[in-house]
Amino acid sequence: MSETWKLQDGVKMDATTASEVAKIACALKSLSAYTALATESDDAPNDLQVIVDEGLEAMARIFVW
């Protein structure tokens, strides 16, 4: 697992799994930035930001950002 991804206290996960989940977390962070830009457009679905935020909240329960 990358040194930049630190598990929250009490989270138990082997290094291989943590590395794969960290990839998902990274993708969610990127999607969050994209979503912030996309929601400025009138044709973007309003619930997209909510979905992304929920994913980020879930990752924050696993990793220390």
Residue, then its C-alpha position, 0 to 999 in steps of 0.5 A: m500500500s502506498e505510504t500516503w494511505k494510512l488506515q484509520d485506527g481500528v481498521k484491520m485490512d491486509a496490505t494487498t486489500a488495502s492497496e486495492v481499496a486505496k485505488i478505489a479511494c483515489a478514483l473517488k477523489s478524482l471523481s469528486a473533483y470532476t463532479a464538482l466541475a460537472t455540477e456547475s453545468d445545467d445538464a449534470p444530474n443533481d444526485l451525482q454529487v450526493i453519490v460521490d460524497e457518500g463514497l468519499e465518506a465511506m472511504a474516510r471511515i477506512f483511510v485517514w485523508 
